[in-house]
Amino acid sequence: MSCSHLAETPLDAKPVPAERECVDCVAAGHRNWVHLRLCLECGHVGCCDSSPGRHASAHYAEVKHPVVRSIEPNERWRWCFVDEEVA
């Protein structure tokens, strides 16, 4: 792994929230997300880029927290927006 962000951010850096929902979609009155991502710096839950809102990417663009993880059942991976690398 060449990405220092992934190397420094463990998969369990933030707990998975009990309510698995995109907070930005819910705030806008939508529930049409595809997959959910958890920001491992602040715990923000946003929808993936296959979702209409693309809120995980929007969160990165706004606050520059580099690493998210999937919180989908049976998925245990992280993504770094900076280096575009998965672990």
N, C-alpha and C positions, 0 to 999 in steps of 0.2 A: 504494500500500500504506500503510495507516494504522497497522499494527502495528509497533511499535518492536522487538519481539522478533524478528520475521522479518527486519526490515531489518538487525539486528545479527548474525544467525546465518546464515552461508552454508551452502548445501546440502552442501558437503564439509567441514563443521566437524569431523566425526568420520569415520574410515574405515569402510566397510562390512565387517563381519567375514566371514571366509571361511566360517565355519559359520553359515548362516542358519537360526536357530531361536530360538524364544521361550525364554529362559533360565528363566523361572518355570514354564512348562508342562513343560519337560524335568525341572526339579527335582521337580515333582509327579508325574512319570511319565506325562505326557500328550504327545501329538503331534498334537492336533486343532485347531491354529490355522488361521485363514483367510488373513490377511495379516500381515506383520511391519512394525514401526515401530522406528526407531533414534533414541534420545534424542541430540540434537545437543550436549548439555552433558556427559554422562558416558559415552555409548556403550552404555547399557543397551538390549537388544533385547527388545521385548515385542510381544504379539499385539494386533491391532486390536479395535475394539468389536464387530465381527461375529463374533469368536471367543468361545468360552465363557468364557475366562479374563479377557478385556479387560485384559491386563497392562500395555499401554502407558498406558492411562488410570489404572490403579492406581498405576503408577510416578509419574505426574504428581501424583496426589492425595497420595502419600506424601512426595515430595521437592521438588515444585514446580518441576521443570525444564520450562520452557514450550514448547520447540519439538522436534518429532519430524519425521523424514522417512520416506517409504516406502522400503523396500529391496526392493520387488518389481521383477522384471525390467521394463524399459522404463517405469518410473514415476520421475519426477523432480519431486517436490513436497514441500513442508513444511507442517506444521500447527502453529498456535499454540493451545494449550489455553486460555491466558488470554483472548485476544481472539477466539477461535473464528474464525480467519482462515486461509486457505490461500494459498500462494504457489508 
